[in-house]
Amino acid sequence: MRWLVVALAIALTGCGAAPSVGSAPLRLTIGGATVLDLAGLQTRAEAEVGYTLDFGYAARVSKDPVTCWFARTDLETEVDTRLWCGPVQV
């Protein structure tokens, strides 16, 4: 399971859309199905990237903290199946 999250979490570049801050809850979908726990998924991915950095499988490219985001694949709610994270170098 850990490697699945790492595979989803480690990405270097891409057009990303961080969850917007607003009064209405953000609804993102993958294949039409709603992503149920956006914050939890992002938090776990950031922890996994940190774990990967600690073991030397990836390197920091700046002093900024690792953050993860969803990349939109349409103009509505659909996002890529991968969760993008950075700034890291593999």
N, C-alpha and C positions, 0 to 999 in steps of 0.2 A: 504494500500500500504506500509506503514511504516513497518508493521510486516512482510510482504513478504520480504522486503529488509533485515530486521534483521534476518529472518530465513535463507536467503541466505548468510548473512554476518558472522553470528556467527558460527565459527568452531574452534576447538582447535588444532587439529593435522592433519597431512596428508602430502603426498608427493606433494610439490608444485613446480610450475615453474613460477617464476616472469617473466613479459614481458622482453624479451631481448632487450638490447640497441644496436642498429645497424643502418645501413643506410637504409635498407629496412623496410617498415612499417610491424609491426607484424599483422598476420591474425590468429585469433582464431575462432573456430567454436563450436557450441553446437548443436548436432543433425544434423550436416551438414550445419547449417545456421550460417553465419558470425556474430560475436559479433560486433555490429556497433560502440559503443562508449566505448572502453576499459577503457580509463582514467576516463571518467565520471562515469562509473559503479564502479570502484575502489574508486574514491573520495566519491561518495555517500555512499558506504558501510562503508568506514572508518568513515564518519560522523555519520552514524547510530550506529556503534559500540561505538563511543564516547558518543552519546546520551544514549545508554544503560548503559554504565559505569557511567555516571552522575547520573542516577536514581538508581544505586545500583543493577541492575539485573545481572551484571557481575562484576568481579574485575580484576584489572591489576595484572599481575604476575611479572612484571618488570617495570622499568622506561622507557623502550623503547617505542617509539610511536607506536600506532596501525597501522599495515599495512595489506593490503589484496592482495591476489594473486589468480591466476587460477591454478588448479591442472590438469595436462594433463592426459588424459585417453588413449592416443596413442602416437606414436612417431612423429606424424605430427602436426596437428593443433587442434585436438579435445580436449576439456576440459570438466571437470565435470560441472554439472548444478549448483553446489554450488560454491560460492566465499568464499575462505578460508581466515580467518583473525586471527591475533594474535599480541601480546601475551595477551590473556585474559583467565579468568577462569569463568565458569558459574556454 
